[in-house]
Amino acid sequence: MKDIAKRFPENPLLSPADIVPSQEGLQVACLLNPGVFQFDGKIWMIVRVAERPEQRGDAISFPILTETGVKIINIPIDDPELNAKDARVIKYKGIDYLTTLSHLRLVCSQDGRKFIEPEGYYPLIGQGLLESFGIEDCRVSYIDGVYYLTYTAVSPNGVGVGLRTTRDWKNFRSHGMIFPPHNKDCAIFEEKIKGMFFALHRPSSLEIGGNFIWIASSIDGIHWGNHQCILKTRENSWDSSRIGAGASPIKTEQGWLSIYHGTNRDNQYCLGAFLMDLQDPSKVIARTLVPIMMPIEEYELAGFFGNVVFTNGHVKSPDNDTLIVYYGASDEFVCGAEFSIKEIISLLQYS
């Protein structure tokens, strides 16, 4: 294993105590998995904020969105129809529920280390039935003056990819669900290739196939087709269970470089990288054999769901080699680390 991340000494950059809950009666349980972009001369993160009511010892309480607002559901802990083995998802009377309700919050920074919530910018919350369990893990792509926000939309109907667009981060247009369940981890390339939009995404199959990375193309960035599976899990490896794309791929002389996450059978989340052909990104030409980052620090090993490093946001420094990766640690904290793009590329194994 080779961890080449240079973690910020200020980590964690944000913890649940740093964010005010969205409403009375809820508390922030987790901050995680920020999308990252540059705007108005600053580095911004659109952070997933996961909330729930204060927990009592005799019951599990969790919120869901309804047409009239947030509704709190309470289930006795000894109810025989309750399955609460996972800290993130419970099953009750045959129905899956999230233990937290997530929305997206904007924070910004002059130095990339100290982030604040600016005035005049408001949270993004779920809208309608298909987002009634919340919206999560937003990736941001900037194309021709428009910011494309792809995020995980969760509801009783399943998990899909929603899309909103904006130019100023105050006015948004919703385009609904662009990839239906079960799908997530959608990252749109920040440059058109031969006049077409491209996006990585991750459909899932529990019986035939698996949790693999796919690519799709689009004329308008909203309606997608020509889906192709381009990267699969590997048996007896750090990415044997599931894989998913991080933020928008990075254009290099060697190809489109994508940072991705992978998990093993023990649900350890690590980061790796793969390289796609510049003219035809459906062709994967190289991939790392070992992780470039794995959970080793205490804040990555212990938290709401420990043993996790997960990224869906980064920015390049002016030197064009330093990649600043912002990531969720243990599904509870927001952290930062630096990588050398050249060093990542040197670890790729060409096929």
C-alpha positions as MATLAB code, in Angstrom:
seq = 'MKDIAKRFPENPLLSPADIVPSQEGLQVACLLNPGVFQFDGKIWMIVRVAERPEQRGDAISFPILTETGVKIINIPIDDPELNAKDARVIKYKGIDYLTTLSHLRLVCSQDGRKFIEPEGYYPLIGQGLLESFGIEDCRVSYIDGVYYLTYTAVSPNGVGVGLRTTRDWKNFRSHGMIFPPHNKDCAIFEEKIKGMFFALHRPSSLEIGGNFIWIASSIDGIHWGNHQCILKTRENSWDSSRIGAGASPIKTEQGWLSIYHGTNRDNQYCLGAFLMDLQDPSKVIARTLVPIMMPIEEYELAGFFGNVVFTNGHVKSPDNDTLIVYYGASDEFVCGAEFSIKEIISLLQYS';
ca = [
       0.000    0.000    0.000;
       1.218    3.528   -0.820;
      -0.431    6.596    0.718;
       0.912    9.693   -1.049;
      -1.535   12.231    0.405;
      -0.092   15.241    2.213;
      -2.832   15.903    4.723;
      -3.503   19.422    5.951;
      -2.182   19.913    9.506;
      -5.427   21.833   10.192;
      -7.561   18.687    9.662;
     -10.403   18.290   10.294;
     -11.283   21.540    8.543;
     -14.947   21.267    9.502;
     -16.727   19.220   12.172;
     -20.435   18.932   13.022;
     -20.072   21.512   15.808;
     -18.974   24.130   13.230;
     -22.364   24.208   11.456;
     -25.650   25.489   12.875;
     -28.554   23.035   12.403;
     -31.076   23.962    9.726;
     -33.966   24.052   12.208;
     -34.849   23.626   15.842;
     -35.159   20.014   16.961;
     -32.378   18.735   14.703;
     -28.667   18.357   15.337;
     -25.833   18.023   12.837;
     -24.587   14.429   12.998;
     -22.161   14.533   10.066;
     -20.389   16.865    7.665;
     -19.019   15.067    4.668;
     -18.172   14.693    0.994;
     -17.989   18.279   -0.292;
     -18.177   19.310   -3.910;
     -15.562   21.974   -4.632;
     -15.394   24.912   -7.034;
     -13.866   28.357   -7.483;
     -16.110   31.415   -7.562;
     -15.725   35.128   -6.789;
     -11.976   34.720   -6.168;
     -12.471   32.115   -3.422;
     -12.479   28.345   -2.952;
     -15.966   27.093   -2.161;
     -17.318   23.814   -0.880;
     -20.885   22.605   -1.139;
     -20.924   20.335    1.886;
     -23.323   17.549    2.691;
     -24.881   18.266    6.098;
     -26.583   15.236    7.650;
     -29.017   15.950   10.475;
     -31.176   13.990   12.876;
     -33.004   14.548   16.187;
     -31.191   13.969   19.458;
     -31.211   10.216   20.062;
     -32.750    8.622   23.137;
     -31.659    5.239   24.438;
     -35.061    3.587   23.976;
     -35.779    4.649   20.374;
     -34.328    5.539   16.999;
     -35.473    8.902   15.672;
     -34.917   10.137   12.144;
     -36.312   12.881    9.846;
     -37.842   12.707    6.383;
     -39.065   15.453    4.058;
     -42.782   15.779    3.342;
     -44.845   18.306    1.388;
     -45.397   20.249    4.604;
     -41.815   20.117    5.897;
     -39.654   17.824    8.022;
     -41.397   14.951    9.810;
     -39.748   13.067   12.689;
     -40.284    9.299   12.913;
     -39.648    7.468   16.204;
     -39.266    3.677   16.403;
     -38.755    1.799   19.710;
     -35.321    0.189   19.733;
     -36.802   -3.166   20.796;
     -39.386   -3.286   17.982;
     -38.980   -6.760   16.389;
     -39.601   -5.290   12.927;
     -36.621   -2.914   13.249;
     -33.213   -3.762   11.739;
     -30.691   -1.120   12.881;
     -27.346   -2.858   12.367;
     -26.051   -0.128   10.010;
     -25.445    3.386   11.400;
     -26.509    4.887    8.058;
     -29.564    2.883    6.944;
     -32.258    1.067    8.895;
     -35.023   -1.242    7.746;
     -38.455   -1.061    9.363;
     -41.402   -3.193    8.288;
     -39.555   -4.039    5.100;
     -38.851   -0.388    4.156;
     -35.400    1.227    4.126;
     -34.880    4.600    5.815;
     -31.822    6.801    6.239;
     -30.914    7.565    9.852;
     -30.113   11.152    8.839;
     -31.593   13.706    6.443;
     -29.017   15.488    4.271;
     -29.015   18.860    2.583;
     -26.228   20.866    0.933;
     -24.604   23.937    2.531;
     -22.214   26.462    0.966;
     -18.973   27.518    2.675;
     -16.063   29.532    1.250;
     -12.426   30.322    1.999;
      -9.700   32.731    0.977;
      -6.860   30.322    1.799;
      -8.478   26.919    1.267;
      -8.087   26.059    4.939;
     -10.440   28.226    6.981;
     -14.027   28.042    5.709;
     -17.003   30.162    6.716;
     -20.674   30.281    5.745;
     -21.129   33.485    3.710;
     -24.187   35.696    4.054;
     -26.732   35.751    1.252;
     -26.239   32.134    0.139;
     -28.798   29.562    1.165;
     -28.893   25.794    1.698;
     -30.043   23.482   -1.066;
     -32.642   21.018    0.184;
     -34.523   18.132   -1.356;
     -37.494   18.893   -3.565;
     -40.407   16.571   -4.261;
     -40.974   12.859   -3.779;
     -37.714   11.714   -5.406;
     -35.645   13.720   -2.892;
     -37.742   13.101    0.234;
     -34.885   11.295    2.030;
     -32.506   14.153    1.200;
     -29.793   15.123   -1.286;
     -26.157   14.118   -0.871;
     -22.575   14.149   -2.179;
     -22.721   16.956   -4.743;
     -20.146   17.190   -7.537;
     -19.653   20.528   -9.293;
     -18.554   21.015  -12.923;
     -18.028   24.398  -14.578;
     -18.729   24.495  -18.320;
     -19.241   27.569  -20.526;
     -20.193   29.854  -17.651;
     -22.607   27.384  -16.033;
     -22.083   25.344  -12.858;
     -23.556   21.832  -13.123;
     -24.458   20.265   -9.768;
     -24.883   16.497   -9.855;
     -25.972   14.987   -6.554;
     -27.432   11.845   -5.051;
     -31.217   12.066   -4.682;
     -32.668    9.634   -2.129;
     -36.280    8.579   -1.612;
     -38.357    5.457   -0.883;
     -38.238    4.849   -4.658;
     -34.456    4.461   -4.650;
     -31.224    6.358   -5.143;
     -30.644    8.335   -8.355;
     -28.738   11.342   -9.715;
     -30.324   14.790   -9.658;
     -29.113   17.853  -11.563;
     -29.352   21.565  -10.830;
     -27.559   24.378  -12.648;
     -26.595   27.922  -11.663;
     -24.489   30.849  -12.785;
     -24.410   32.855   -9.550;
     -25.073   30.338   -6.717;
     -28.211   32.224   -5.756;
     -30.555   31.264   -8.572;
     -30.876   27.591   -9.492;
     -32.669   25.638  -12.156;
     -33.699   22.068  -11.368;
     -33.535   19.509  -14.191;
     -34.915   16.596  -12.190;
     -33.375   13.133  -12.083;
     -30.947   12.545  -14.955;
     -29.928    8.965  -13.987;
     -32.672    6.845  -12.378;
     -32.163    4.363   -9.522;
     -29.980    2.778   -8.628;
     -27.278    5.281   -9.564;
     -24.891    7.760   -7.925;
     -21.312    9.139   -8.080;
     -21.957   11.219  -11.213;
     -19.152   13.555  -12.336;
     -19.482   15.613  -15.530;
     -16.291   16.400  -17.466;
     -15.490   20.129  -17.428;
     -14.793   20.204  -21.150;
     -16.790   18.991  -24.119;
     -15.121   16.360  -26.308;
     -15.951   16.567  -30.016;
     -18.910   18.768  -29.107;
     -20.382   16.318  -26.581;
     -20.762   16.360  -22.801;
     -19.371   13.312  -20.979;
     -20.078   12.050  -17.470;
     -18.943    9.214  -15.230;
     -21.653    7.520  -13.187;
     -22.189    4.406  -11.087;
     -25.257    2.206  -11.630;
     -25.490   -0.751   -9.268;
     -26.535   -4.367   -9.649;
     -26.814   -6.787   -6.766;
     -27.264   -9.971   -8.788;
     -25.645   -9.685  -12.238;
     -22.776   -7.244  -12.621;
     -21.721   -5.042   -9.724;
     -20.919   -1.548   -8.533;
     -18.832   -0.429  -11.525;
     -17.952    2.928  -13.115;
     -19.726    3.761  -16.374;
     -19.472    6.632  -18.857;
     -22.241    8.371  -20.810;
     -22.453   11.210  -23.329;
     -24.967   13.975  -23.992;
     -25.716   16.739  -26.451;
     -27.094   19.143  -23.829;
     -25.751   17.916  -20.460;
     -29.240   16.872  -19.369;
     -30.292   13.928  -21.543;
     -27.746   11.098  -21.504;
     -27.069    8.028  -23.619;
     -24.377    5.762  -25.101;
     -23.715    4.238  -21.695;
     -20.609    2.066  -21.400;
     -19.035    0.242  -18.451;
     -15.377    1.289  -18.285;
     -14.008    0.212  -14.873;
     -14.810   -2.768  -12.657;
     -14.005   -3.952   -9.169;
     -11.050   -6.299   -8.682;
     -11.162   -9.474   -6.608;
      -8.924   -9.687   -3.546;
      -8.060   -6.012   -3.859;
      -8.663   -2.783   -1.940;
     -11.442   -2.013   -4.477;
     -13.066   -5.448   -4.560;
     -16.551   -4.501   -3.330;
     -17.548   -1.251   -5.054;
     -16.014    1.673   -6.894;
     -17.238    5.160   -7.803;
     -15.925    8.311   -9.452;
     -14.805   11.327   -7.453;
     -14.908   14.838   -8.906;
     -14.658   15.888  -12.565;
     -11.733   14.228  -14.346;
      -8.556   16.310  -14.690;
      -7.185   16.964  -18.171;
      -3.471   16.098  -18.459;
      -1.132   15.547  -21.402;
      -1.352   11.809  -20.764;
      -5.145   11.643  -20.620;
      -8.171   12.362  -18.440;
      -7.163   11.579  -14.841;
      -9.935   10.522  -12.456;
      -9.624   10.075   -8.691;
     -12.028    7.361   -7.542;
     -13.000    5.578   -4.352;
     -13.026    1.851   -3.784;
     -14.096   -0.377   -0.926;
     -13.201   -3.883    0.163;
     -15.312   -6.511    1.926;
     -14.661   -4.771    5.268;
     -16.159   -1.485    3.995;
     -12.821    0.309    4.110;
     -12.928    3.275    1.720;
      -9.674    4.218   -0.052;
      -8.797    6.401   -3.051;
      -7.169    5.362   -6.322;
      -6.822    6.791   -9.823;
      -7.352    5.820  -13.454;
      -6.557    7.427  -16.805;
      -8.816    7.756  -19.861;
      -7.926    8.513  -23.478;
      -8.132   12.239  -24.282;
     -10.156   11.807  -27.483;
     -12.192    8.789  -26.407;
     -12.668    8.718  -22.613;
     -14.545    5.414  -22.832;
     -11.062    3.862  -23.194;
      -9.304    3.373  -19.843;
      -5.569    3.190  -20.524;
      -4.096    2.999  -17.013;
      -5.040    2.429  -13.363;
      -3.337    2.372   -9.974;
      -2.847   -1.054   -8.439;
      -2.697    0.229   -4.853;
      -4.509    3.111   -3.134;
      -3.057    6.600   -3.311;
      -4.830    7.374   -0.021;
      -6.228    5.189    2.722;
      -7.690    5.915    6.168;
      -4.799    6.125    8.635;
      -5.480    9.162   10.832;
      -7.715    8.959   13.880;
     -10.339   11.249   12.304;
     -10.432    8.886    9.287;
     -10.598    5.699   11.340;
     -13.226    6.682   13.916;
     -16.444    8.652   13.444;
     -20.053    8.210   12.393;
     -18.957    5.451    9.961;
     -15.258    4.826   10.423;
     -12.409    3.678    8.178;
     -13.411    6.024    5.345;
     -11.769    8.571    3.041;
     -14.117    9.721    0.270;
     -13.744   12.575   -2.196;
     -15.960   14.288   -4.737;
     -14.209   17.658   -4.877;
     -10.799   19.095   -5.769;
      -9.052   22.145   -7.210;
      -5.727   22.533   -9.005;
      -3.122   24.977   -7.716;
      -1.564   27.538  -10.082;
       1.529   25.317  -10.505;
      -0.730   22.856  -12.421;
       0.760   19.924  -10.501;
      -0.571   20.308   -6.976;
      -4.066   18.898   -6.623;
      -5.921   19.988   -3.486;
      -8.391   17.256   -2.605;
     -11.145   17.886   -0.094;
     -12.644   14.749    1.372;
     -15.030   13.291    3.884;
     -13.422   11.364    6.750;
     -15.335    8.692    8.664;
     -18.620   10.113    7.301;
     -18.320   12.872    9.909;
     -15.577   15.394    9.105;
     -14.414   17.495    6.151;
     -10.667   17.406    5.551;
      -8.083   18.433    2.971;
      -4.930   16.980    1.430;
      -2.491   17.761   -1.359;
      -1.327   15.407   -4.108;
       1.177   15.757   -6.904;
      -0.518   14.989  -10.225;
       2.828   13.835  -11.629;
       3.257   11.446   -8.706;
      -0.231   10.007   -9.192;
       0.486    9.477  -12.900;
       3.804    7.790  -12.062;
       1.873    5.148  -10.063;
      -0.458    4.247  -12.935;
      -0.120    0.811  -14.498;
      -0.817    0.889  -18.232;
      -2.932   -1.855  -19.780;
];
